[in-house]
Amino acid sequence: MRKIIYSMPDQIFDAITLIPDTSLKKRGFNKVLICGMGGSGISGEILKAIYPALQIISNKDYSIPEYIGRDTLSILVSYSGNTEETLNNYRILSKRKTGIAVISSNGKLLKKKSELKIKIPGGLPPRGAIGYLFTPLPFILYKFHLINTEPEQKLISLARFLKKRRNAIEKKAKILSKKLLNRLPIIYSNSQTFLPVARRWQCQLNENSKVLAHVNIIPEMNHNEIVGLGKPEALNSKISLIFINDPKAHPRNRTRVKILKETIKNKFSNIIDIEPEGKNSLHRLFWTIMLGDFISYYVAIKTNIDPMPVKRIDYLKNRLSRIQ
């Protein structure tokens, strides 16, 4: 798993070369639906954070919202190509005659009819293929005329940035992972932009470290969760609070974080602040994603956990495959 995480910038470089040299007619789409689960689906949430001016809907269910129709570009992302929720999404969307683009390494989805199909390399756990799963998405937006700027240079810049920083990111992750050993991580984002990153941290801690983790966003948690935070008190010594601090967050949210810390300062001894690095949002988002991925890996290693297998997910899928 360490090599897989380390390869994130290499995946981005490679994925750029896999984009078909295809020109598509302008269809007048006014929204984008991204269907994908787990490690495949998180790429759509990141895309939404990077392009806030577009109406991008992330779908993580068997069903499709009723308002989705011909005016929608649907992007179906499944690393295996056999994710049953995503395949069901395809059946619905093809009947509604939306635009359809597909990202997959293999399986049934890759054989389906679509206006744009991007085949990526297989052989990785989906959560370890984020470079391959995310990189095609901005290109799809560009090819369908939903953004005006060709994204290749921005993605090359991102890959170079991560390649230059990955050793330092890994070193930082090793240190921070010690603060999460045998603890329940509670992760707060202070902006909508970084909420997908907080969720990515949660999922990586779930799958790699095999631990439960909780995520919420400021200011929403200030209107409910803040009251319960710290109770029952018997749990407090086993909790690590993590604040992911977007430098571009609303100033009132940064003030809210400061006051929140004052409120709970005597409740928790283990509070971690993450200050994302990079010259733009795309760099900062992926710097923080890579940091969280490495943290989840080192939490696993330091607690004698193999980060690769996800036996409960495999068991669930196996049982479902035998039930029609």
N, C-alpha and C positions, 0 to 999 in steps of 0.2 A: 504493500500500500504506500510506503514511503516514496518509492520510485514513481508511482502513479501520480501522487500529489506533486512531486517535484517536476513532473512532465507537463504541468498545466500550460506554460508558455509555448512549449514545443507542440502541444495539441493545437493551440491557436494558429501558429505558423502553418502547420500541416492542413488544418481545416480550410484555411484561405485558399489553398491550392485545389480543394475539392469542389469549389463552387462552380456550377455549370456556366459556361459562357452563353447564356440564353437571354434573349431580349423578349420581354412580354408587353402586350398591349395594356394601356391604361384602362382600368375597369371601373374607376370611380368608387372604390371601396371607402367607407367612412369609419370603419372600425376593424379591429384585429382580434380574433379569438385564438388563443394558444391552448391546445389540449395536451396535457402530459401529466404523468404521475411521478412522485418521488424525485429521484435524481434527474430524470428527464424534464419534469415539470418546472423545477426551480429556475431553469434558464428563461422561461417566459416571464416569471416574476421579476427577474433582473432586467430583462428587456423593458418591461413596463416602467421600471425605476429610471432607466436611462433616457427614455423617450416620453416624458410626462405630457407632452403636447398631443400625443396620439391617444385615441381611445383603445386601450389594449385590455382585454379581458382574459384572465387566467382561469381556465376551467379544469377542475379536478374531480370529476364525477362521471357516472355513466350517462347522465342526461345533459342536454344542451339548453340554455335559456331560450325561451320562446321568441324573444326579439331578434335572435340571430337568423339572418336570411341572406339573400343575394347581395346585399350591400356590405357583406363581411368577408374579409380574407381569413380563412381558417388555416392555422399552422398546426399540424399534428406531429408531436415529438415523442418518439418511443425508441429508446436505445436498442432494445431487443427486437422491436417490431411486432411483438406479440402481446403487448399490454392490453388486457381485455377491455378496460374502461375506454382506452383510446380507440380501439377497434370499433367499439360500440358508437363512440363519437363520430367516427368516419361514416358509419352507416347512416346516421341521422343527417349529418352535414351534406352528404352526397345527394340525399333526397331533397334537401332544401336548396341545393344548387348554389352553395357558397363557393367562393374561390378556395382552392385547396392546395397547400404545399406540405411536403412531408420531409421529415428528418429522421433517419433510422440507419442502423447498421445491417439489418437483415429482417427476416420474418415476414409475416403476412402483410404488414402495413406497407412494406417496400414494394410489394407486388400490386398494390392498389393503384387505380388510375388517379393521377393528380396533374396539376398544371406545372408544378416544379417539384422535382424530387432530388434530395441531396443524400447520398450514401456516405456514411462515415465508417471508419474502421471499427470492427468488433473486438471482442476479447477482454473488455474491461468491465468492472462493475459500473452500472450506470452512474453512480455517485462520483466515480473517478473519471468520468468522461466529460466533465463540464466544459472544457475547452472546445471539444468537438461539438457538443450539443448547443452551446451558446453562439459560437462564432457565425454559423450560417444565418442566424436570425436577422441581424441588421442587413445582411445582403438580400434576404427575402423582402424585407421592407423596401429596400432600394429598387429591386427588380420589379416590384409591383407598384412603384411610383408613390409610395407612402412617405418616403423621405427623399430629399433632393441631393444630398451629399453622399457620394460613394464611400462606404465605410472602411475600405481596405487599409488606408493609411492610419486611421485611428486604431484599428485592431493590430496592425504591425507595431505601432507605438506601444500598445498595451503589452504585447508579447515581449518586446524588448525590455520594458520596464520590469515585468515580473521576472524575466531571466536574470536581470542585473540584481534584483533584490531578493531572490528566493533563498539564498544562503542566510541572509540576515533575518528573513521572515522565519525560517526554520529555527534559527538560534533563539529568537524571541519566543517562539512557540514552545520550545523545550522548557524555558524558564517558567512561562505562564502555566504550562500544564501541571506543574507541581501544586499549584493553588486549587486545582480542580479534582485532585485525587480523592476518591471516596466521598465526594460531595455532590449535592444537587445543584447544577448550574441554573440560575435564573438570569435570563438575558434580556436587557432592555435596549431598544433602539430609540433615539431621540428624533427620528425623522421617518417619513414614509419611504424615502429613498433607501434607507438602510434596513428597513424591516425585512426584505427578502434575504439580506445577509444574516440577520439574526436568526431567521428560520433555517437558513443553510447551516449555521452553527448547531442549531438544535438537532437537525436531521443527521449531521455528521457525528455528533456526540451519541445519538441514538444508535446509529448503524456501526460506526467504527469502535466507539468506546463501550457500547452496550450499556449506556446509562440513560436514565430519564432526564429531560431538560425542559425548562419552561421559557416561553417567550412572550413579551408584551411590548407595547409601544407607548411612548410619551407623546402627547398628553393624555391619551385614553386611560392609562392605568391610574392617573391622578384622580380619576372620577369614580374609582371602585376598588381596585386591587390595593391601593395605598393603605386602605383601612385594615386589610387583613395581613399585610406584609409584616412578618415577624411573629406571627402566631400560627400554630402553637410554638411557644418559645423553645421547647425541647428540640426542635428541628434546626434552630438558628445556627448552631455550631457546625452543622453539616451542610450549610448552604454557601455557595459562592455567588455573589451578585456581580454581574458583568454589565457595564454600561458601554455600548457602542456609540461613540460621540461623533456624529456627522458635523464637520466644521462648517457646513452650509445650512445647518438646521436653523429653524426659526429662533430668533433670540429669546423669545419667551420660553421655548422648550429647554434651552440651555439653562435659563434661570430656574425652571421647574426641577431640573436634575439637581442643581445646587441645593435647593430647598429640601428636596426629597432626601438627599444624603444627610442633611442636618437633622431631619426627622428620625432617621433610623441609625444614626451614628453609634448609638450604644447597643444596638441590636445585633449587628453583624461585624465580625472582625475581618472578614475576607471580602473586600470590595475591589474589583478590577476595572480600571478605565482603559478602553481601547480607543486610541487616537489614530484614525485611518491616515495612511500616508499616500501621497501622489499629487500630481499637478492638476488633475481633473477628476470628475466623478467616476468615470470608468476605471481609472487607475486605482482610486481609493476603494471602490467597491471590490475589485478583484484582489487588491492587496489584503483586504480584510477577510475575504473568502479563503484565500490561501493560508492566512494565519490560522483561521478557525479549523481548516482541514488538517493542518499540521498539529494543532493542539489536540484534536480528537485522536489523531494517530498516537501521539506520545502519552496521552492519558491511557489509551489501550495498552501500550507497551509496558508502561510503568505499573499497571495493575494485572500483568500477565494475561492479557486478553488478545486473541488473534483478531485483528481488525477486519479481516477479509470476509469470513462467512457471516451470513445473516439467516440463521437457521429457522427462526420463526417466520420470516417472510417466505422462505422456501417451502416450509411446511404448509402455510396458509394457501399459497399458490397451488401446491400439489393437491390439497383437499378440494379446492375450488374447481380444479380441472376435472375432478371425478363427479362433480355435481352439476347437472344440466339445469 
